């Protein structure tokens, strides 16, 4: 029996009994924004312009900064026209946090993070961020 979807229990015998096949796409992008290294202020507008041009539905970002009441992920989400965002950070240097973010065209219903294991004397503050997205065809 030839499977026709990701569920191994659904085979060619089920074709037509489950309704019409619905095709959908999700455009995903990822980018390391390089925190505040170098001329970070000069990169802000080109980063935003590139993200607009890519027009991804979900964007995973690394080395995102937050300081005081400012958060680069939140600012990008708003500038992209109402994207939702999730952010988590572990590392902080001189009051500026360094973390990961997910931006989504669709609502983020939940988020979580885990710190990645590292030797105590080499902790670089790395973590993994999870964002549950309420996509148009179901959760991502």
Secondary structure per residue as TSV (DSSP state, phi and psi in degrees):
chain	resnum	aa	ss	phi	psi
A	1	X	-	360.0	132.6
A	2	X	-	-91.4	122.8
A	3	X	B	-68.2	148.6
A	4	X	-	-119.4	2.8
A	5	X	S	-154.9	-176.6
A	6	X	S	-67.3	-19.3
A	7	X	S	-84.0	113.4
A	8	X	T	-62.1	-16.2
A	9	X	T	-81.4	-10.9
A	10	X	-	-98.4	115.3
A	11	X	B	-121.0	-178.2
A	12	X	G	-57.0	-27.1
A	13	X	G	-64.9	-23.4
A	14	X	G	-86.1	-11.5
A	15	X	T	-55.8	130.0
A	16	X	T	90.4	-20.7
A	17	X	T	-88.5	-14.2
A	18	X	S	-101.2	5.8
A	19	X	-	92.3	178.9
A	20	X	S	-68.0	145.6
A	21	X	-	-68.1	129.8
A	22	X	-	-109.2	118.5
A	23	X	-	-95.9	138.4
A	24	X	-	-147.1	159.1
A	25	X	-	-129.2	153.2
A	26	X	-	-129.4	123.5
A	27	X	-	-91.4	121.5
A	28	X	E	-121.1	137.4
A	29	X	E	-130.8	154.3
A	30	X	E	-137.2	147.0
A	31	X	E	-156.3	134.1
A	32	X	E	-91.0	113.2
A	33	X	-	-82.6	-6.5
A	34	X	-	68.3	32.9
A	35	X	T	43.3	-128.0
A	36	X	T	-114.6	29.7
A	37	X	-	-75.7	152.1
A	38	X	S	62.4	-148.2
A	39	X	S	-89.8	69.3
A	40	X	H	-62.7	-32.1
A	41	X	H	-63.9	-35.4
A	42	X	H	-73.4	-21.1
A	43	X	H	-82.8	-16.9
A	44	X	H	-57.0	-51.9
A	45	X	H	-68.4	-44.3
A	46	X	H	-62.4	-33.9
A	47	X	H	-62.3	-48.7
A	48	X	H	-61.9	-43.8
A	49	X	H	-61.9	-40.7
A	50	X	H	-66.5	-44.0
A	51	X	H	-63.4	-37.3
A	52	X	H	-63.1	-44.0
A	53	X	H	-65.9	-38.4
A	54	X	H	-67.5	-36.1
A	55	X	T	55.0	45.9
A	56	X	-	-77.9	152.3
A	57	X	S	-79.3	-37.4
A	58	X	E	-132.0	133.5
A	59	X	E	-127.7	122.5
A	60	X	E	-99.2	126.4
A	61	X	E	-121.4	140.6
A	62	X	E	-118.2	156.5
A	63	X	E	55.7	50.7
A	64	X	E	-92.5	136.8
A	65	X	E	-101.3	154.3
A	66	X	E	-144.2	138.6
A	67	X	E	-148.6	124.3
A	68	X	T	57.1	-125.4
A	69	X	T	-88.5	1.5
A	70	X	E	-100.1	142.2
A	71	X	E	-141.9	120.1
A	72	X	H	-58.4	-38.5
A	73	X	H	-64.1	-45.0
A	74	X	H	-63.4	-40.9
A	75	X	H	-65.8	-42.0
A	76	X	H	-66.2	-41.9
A	77	X	H	-59.1	-44.6
A	78	X	H	-66.8	-44.1
A	79	X	H	-66.0	-27.0
A	80	X	T	-79.2	-0.3
A	81	X	T	98.0	47.0
A	82	X	S	87.1	25.2
A	83	X	-	-64.7	156.7
A	84	X	E	-95.4	158.4
A	85	X	E	-144.0	152.3
A	86	X	E	-128.1	144.3
A	87	X	E	-146.9	143.0
A	88	X	E	-149.1	143.7
A	89	X	E	-143.1	151.1
A	90	X	E	-121.1	-38.1
A	91	X	E	-85.0	141.8
A	92	X	E	-142.1	135.5
A	93	X	E	-135.1	118.0
A	94	X	T	50.3	43.7
A	95	X	T	84.4	-1.1
A	96	X	E	-110.2	122.5
A	97	X	E	-84.6	157.1
A	98	X	E	-135.3	113.5
A	99	X	E	-152.3	-162.0
A	100	X	E	-117.7	155.3
A	101	X	E	-145.8	156.6
A	102	X	E	-126.3	129.5
A	103	X	E	-108.6	141.4
A	104	X	E	-142.4	136.9
A	105	X	S	-63.6	-28.8
A	106	X	S	-105.9	161.0
A	107	X	-	-58.6	142.8
A	108	X	E	-97.9	115.3
A	109	X	E	-88.4	-22.1
A	110	X	E	-160.8	157.0
A	111	X	E	-148.8	159.3
A	112	X	E	-160.7	166.6
A	113	X	E	-147.9	158.1
A	114	X	E	-135.0	138.3
A	115	X	E	-77.3	135.8
A	116	X	-	-80.5	141.7
A	117	X	-	-67.0	145.6
A	118	X	-	-159.0	153.6
A	119	X	-	-61.3	141.9
A	120	X	G	-55.1	-34.9
A	121	X	G	-85.0	1.2
A	122	X	G	-128.5	21.3
A	123	X	-	-66.1	115.5
A	124	X	-	-100.8	7.8
A	125	X	-	74.3	31.1
A	126	X	-	-82.3	144.8
A	127	X	E	-149.9	165.0
A	128	X	E	-114.7	137.9
A	129	X	E	-112.1	134.9
A	130	X	E	-114.3	135.1
A	131	X	E	-131.2	123.7
A	132	X	E	-90.3	120.0
A	133	X	E	-107.7	133.9
A	134	X	E	-89.8	81.9
A	135	X	E	-74.8	166.5
A	136	X	T	-65.9	-20.6
A	137	X	T	-109.7	8.5
A	138	X	E	131.0	-180.0
A	139	X	E	-70.5	145.5
A	140	X	-	-119.2	360.0
